[in-house]
């Protein structure tokens, strides 16, 4: 891949994050239209997309974003008010920018023309605002009232920067626009004309910038070229220092702090009793440009301190962006290391070698720490998924003619990125159902003594090795009798069966079961909840429903923290080994021949007075050989239903690195993957939920 393509890809990725930020800010601004800090935040996101888009050749993106930015500049300057139609138009514009970034330029021409015309209609004519403000707006604190801080910015581009089409002058110009600046170009690295390569960047720059912006805003200028540019940003004056300008560092101190000279070099120069800058240049210790940059910094800070502005904002920490593919590969390598360590530990246990045992124990500790650290890197806050649903609920409210608020809690709860990626669609189904079937129309809510605005609450929290996600609404609740009647009509339930409400609510996850009286563009065809159930099962999770008629419904999902490594229960059947997810295992009990005879051929065990159906893995997977006289039943619980799996022996708890099955075996019912044991043998991972469903289906067909 060419460097220009890599940089363009980086821009698209970063722009996607800015668009996600913009959507969240616009939705918040809709509920707080006078918050000028939010306006400034939205404006910055647009400005970054526009400026970087133009730099990397996305002219259409830059041109269209400029139209939206112009409107928000009017809001920023107090000449235009934030209204709900304007927020709706801005969200449409944001969606169109995303389509443009995806390369959908030709098919968006009509939408671009329409939105540009609508945006221009908001611009003032003859100096009169289109939507006048009733009062003087509060000025953005980050731009109007923030103190002027002084930064030392050193920029050294990668020599190959020109080859990817980037012009560093655009970056410098954007810095200059942030405030009062002094720029010094370092030309010492430029070779003679005969040796110079016109496609190589030999220059570097020192910029002394006095601005109301903070370090993050300066760093954002270089956000799309951070991998191809060395940038150092130092705060040299915070804008609140009460010291006199004359008390600022001497020239020699500045050069030492910058790393341009050593203390020894400074002392030798001072001993000659000449001006420090002149002496250092004569000694060849620094260039004249370096001394000039230090002098300008000294002058700028002294001037800034004289103003004694208000308190500056602290600088945020830095981070590194890593491609998801590299992270996935790292996790795979750690998995292989865990397997190799297990084999080493087993080998050490069979040898009478204290030194080998010591090495194995050290490897065990280090591999465990590396495993936990690597998996933690894959963890991302679930709030990254929650943010998209605010827009979903807003749009559904208008489409359904309802008033609905979305409340979120626990957005900081972390999950494996793979789980989060596969969780999006199930959550969309559930939230759409809550808005369509759960929340009533405003007039119906008022008639029931409720507030006209309904609420959907989305929450996440940790409990042990699992994460729980809840979708709770204060709507009409589920009609258990209507669900039962529909199930009887479709032959899913016998007419004389009267199961408890909790069992009736589970029926909504069956394919094709819907109690909606009419179809809508949102839901009503019964093709959503069964998809949700299959998706959660595929994540090795479970789902349960609680509901109270007239009060509301809660849907609770339990999910594992990660899909890469699980704690499992290792069992054997004949010569074969199997692993059952430990999170689903409740207990293990013995099964004797006498117990089998008591059940009269029915595969049911009595465990402390409770009947528990069971399945022999030997029969299901066709394992040859005779059963031992005393077998073991591993009892698992899925969605509150207890089910047993009969095995020959239970080995114990085993940390399982999950390996995917080959194409020939992926459709095998009851298996979700495989793992490698310490002795090199392969153990199959049992898909408990799928196996229970398959058994139930087979039993119904036989009955």
Buried (B, 14 or more C-beta within 10 A) or exposed (E): EEBBEEBBEBBBEBBBEBBBBBBBBBBBBBEEBBBBBBBBBBBBBBBBBBBBBBBBBBEBBBBBBBBBBBBBBBBBEBBBBBBEEBBBBBBBBBBBBBBBBEEEBEEBEEBBEEBBEBBEEBBBEEEEBBBEBEEEBBBBBBBEEBBBBBBBBBBBBBBEBBBBBBEBEBBBEBBBEBBBBBBBBBEEEEEEEEEEEEEBBBBBBBBBBBBBBBBBBBBBBBBBBBEBBEBEBBBBBBBEBEEEBEEBBEBBBBBBBBEBBEEEBBEBBEEEEEEBBEBBBEEEBBBBBBBBBBBBBBBBBBBBBEEEBEEBBEBEEEEEEEEEEEBBEBBEEBBEBBBBBBBBBBBBEEEEEEEBBEEBEEBBEEBEEBBEEBBEEBBBBBBBBBBBBBBBBBEBBEEBEBBBBBEBBBBEBBBBBBBBEBBEEBBBBBBBBBBBBBBBBBEBBEEEEBEEBBBBBBBBEEEEEBBBBBBBBBBBBBBBEEBBBBBBEBEBBEEEEEBEBBBBBBBBBBEEBBBBEEEEEBBBEBEBBBBBBBBBBBBBBBBBBBBEEEEBBBBBBBBBBBBBBBBBBBBBBBEBBBBBBBBBBEEBBEBEEEBBEEBEEEBBBEBEEEEBBBBBBBEBBEBEEEBEEEBBBBBBBBBEBBBBBBBBBBBEEBBBBBBEBEEEEEEEEBBBBBBBBBEEEEBBBBBBBBBBBBBEEEEEEEE
